Amino acid sequence: MICNNIKECQYLNLDNIGIIYDKFTNEQLQPIRDEIEEIKVDFKNSLSHNMLLCGHMQNQFTLRKTEKYVENLMLPYAEIYNDVYPAYLRRNENTSKTVPYLIKKPWVNFQLKHEFNPLHQHTGVFSFVIYLEIPYLIEEEKKVFPENKVSINGQFCFGYSNILGELVTTNIPIDKKSENIMLFFPSKLGHYVNPFYTSDKYRISVSGNILLNTG
């Protein structure tokens, strides 16, 4: 039988997983912002996180005072993710609905002009990034290389293989209008952060990994 009518055809959507995209209020992020301000005025006496990261950034620091607050803020998204994308739970031996999760050593990134994060993965089950301050607009960043067909200056990008084995990317155009936005994704999902060029101020974000709490 030949399917001549698109409405009569049968379709099978292949299992795949995605990311969670949400936005926090200023009130929800205020305790984190308070600690970040303390770190910002005293880099020398803050706990560097650089040795644990691959980012080409000079200033990355562990959040110590708000570690538990970040954990309480982010752990509910693990349950949401498992409900929305059950394929991840079924196929990944590192995930669980019976073992609790925890967050250890979340960190803050103070990214400057020209700094970047190369393609990499994280440890754990889930990872997240929260954007607190972004000093540029994508429209202005696109003007830096006007002859380029595609401009991804300052963007957060995911890199992964599709069902044909081709490398594809999903680019998230994060800029000043995206402050307080959060992305939540599987830790093994490759991602990278492109440099920005149009501001001398810091691009400030908070990241962390969610692990199984096996005791």
C-alpha positions in Angstrom: 0.0 0.0 0.0 1.4 3.4 -1.0 0.8 6.3 1.4 -0.5 9.1 -0.8 -2.0 11.2 2.0 0.3 12.6 4.6 -2.5 12.2 7.2 -2.8 8.5 6.5 0.9 7.6 6.9 2.2 5.9 10.0 5.1 7.5 11.8 7.5 6.3 14.5 9.3 8.9 16.5 12.7 7.6 17.6 13.4 7.9 21.3 15.7 10.9 22.1 16.4 13.2 25.0 16.6 16.9 25.3 17.3 19.8 27.7 15.2 21.7 30.2 15.1 25.5 29.8 13.7 27.6 32.7 14.0 31.1 34.2 14.5 32.0 37.8 13.3 35.1 39.6 15.7 37.7 41.1 14.6 36.6 44.5 15.5 33.0 43.9 19.0 33.9 42.7 19.7 36.6 45.3 21.6 34.3 47.8 23.8 33.1 45.0 24.4 36.7 43.7 25.4 37.7 47.2 28.1 35.1 47.4 29.3 36.0 43.9 29.6 39.6 44.8 31.8 38.6 47.8 34.0 36.5 45.5 34.1 39.3 42.9 35.7 41.8 45.2 38.3 39.3 46.6 39.5 36.8 43.9 42.8 36.2 45.7 41.1 34.8 48.8 38.4 32.8 47.0 38.7 29.1 46.2 39.8 28.6 42.6 38.0 26.0 40.6 40.3 26.2 37.6 42.1 22.9 38.1 38.8 21.0 37.9 37.7 22.6 34.6 38.8 22.8 31.0 37.6 26.4 30.5 40.1 28.9 29.0 39.1 31.4 31.7 41.2 33.0 34.4 38.5 33.4 37.1 36.4 30.3 38.0 35.6 29.8 41.7 33.9 27.3 43.9 30.6 28.4 45.6 31.0 27.3 49.2 28.4 29.3 51.2 25.5 28.6 48.8 26.3 25.0 47.9 23.3 23.6 49.7 21.1 26.4 48.4 22.1 25.6 44.8 21.4 21.9 45.5 17.9 22.6 46.8 17.2 24.9 43.9 18.4 22.4 41.2 17.6 18.9 42.4 13.9 19.0 41.5 14.9 19.3 37.9 16.4 15.8 38.0 13.0 14.4 38.8 11.3 16.5 36.1 13.9 15.4 33.6 13.4 11.7 34.4 9.7 12.1 33.9 9.9 14.1 30.6 12.7 12.0 29.1 12.3 8.5 30.5 14.6 7.1 27.7 17.5 8.6 29.5 16.6 6.8 32.7 16.1 3.5 30.9 19.3 3.6 28.9 21.8 5.1 31.3 23.1 3.0 34.1 24.2 6.0 36.0 20.7 7.3 36.5 18.3 6.2 39.1 14.9 7.0 40.6 15.6 5.1 43.8 19.0 6.6 44.7 18.9 10.2 45.8 21.0 12.9 44.1 23.4 15.5 45.4 25.5 18.5 44.2 29.1 19.0 45.2 31.1 22.1 44.6 29.0 24.2 42.2 31.1 27.0 40.7 30.9 30.5 39.2 32.5 31.5 35.9 33.7 35.1 35.4 34.2 35.0 31.6 36.0 37.9 30.0 36.1 39.1 26.4 37.9 36.5 24.2 37.8 33.7 26.8 36.0 30.5 25.9 35.1 27.0 26.9 36.1 24.3 24.4 33.9 21.3 23.6 33.7 19.1 26.7 31.5 16.9 28.9 30.9 16.8 32.6 30.9 14.1 35.3 27.7 12.9 37.0 24.2 12.4 35.8 23.0 15.9 35.0 24.6 19.3 34.6 23.3 22.8 34.6 24.2 26.4 33.9 22.5 29.5 35.2 23.2 32.9 33.5 23.3 35.8 36.0 25.0 38.6 34.1 25.6 38.9 30.4 27.1 42.2 29.2 26.4 41.9 25.4 23.7 41.6 22.9 23.7 39.0 20.1 22.8 41.6 17.6 26.0 43.5 18.4 28.1 40.4 18.4 27.0 39.5 14.9 28.5 42.8 13.7 32.0 41.7 14.7 32.4 39.4 11.8 29.9 40.7 9.3 31.1 38.7 6.3 30.6 35.4 8.1 27.6 33.3 7.0 26.9 32.2 10.6 27.9 34.1 13.8 27.9 32.2 17.1 29.9 34.8 19.1 29.0 34.5 22.8 26.6 31.6 22.3 26.3 28.4 24.4 26.3 25.4 22.1 25.5 21.7 22.3 27.3 19.2 20.0 26.1 15.7 19.4 25.5 13.0 16.8 22.1 12.6 15.1 20.6 9.2 14.1 22.7 9.3 10.9 25.9 9.7 12.8 26.3 13.2 11.7 27.7 15.9 14.0 25.1 18.5 14.7 24.9 21.5 16.9 22.2 23.4 18.8 23.2 27.0 19.5 21.6 28.9 22.3 21.8 32.7 21.7 22.4 33.7 25.3 22.8 37.5 25.8 21.7 40.3 28.1 18.0 39.5 27.5 18.7 36.0 28.9 19.8 36.8 32.4 18.3 34.4 35.0 17.9 31.7 32.4 18.9 28.1 33.3 19.8 25.2 31.1 19.6 21.6 32.5 21.0 18.7 30.5 22.6 15.2 30.7 26.2 15.5 31.9 27.6 13.6 29.0 26.1 15.9 26.4 28.9 17.7 24.7 28.8 21.5 24.9 31.0 24.6 24.5 30.9 28.3 25.1 32.1 30.7 22.4 34.0 33.9 23.1 32.3 37.3 23.0 33.9 40.5 21.7 31.8 43.6 22.4 32.1 44.2 26.1 34.9 44.5 28.7 32.6 43.4 31.5 32.3 39.9 33.0 29.8 37.3 31.7 28.8 35.6 35.0 27.3 32.1 35.1 26.9 29.4 37.7 27.4 25.7 36.8 27.3 22.4 38.6 26.9 18.7 38.3 24.3 16.4 39.9 25.6 13.1 41.1 24.1 10.0 42.6 24.3 10.1 46.4 25.5 6.6 47.0 26.7 7.4 50.5 
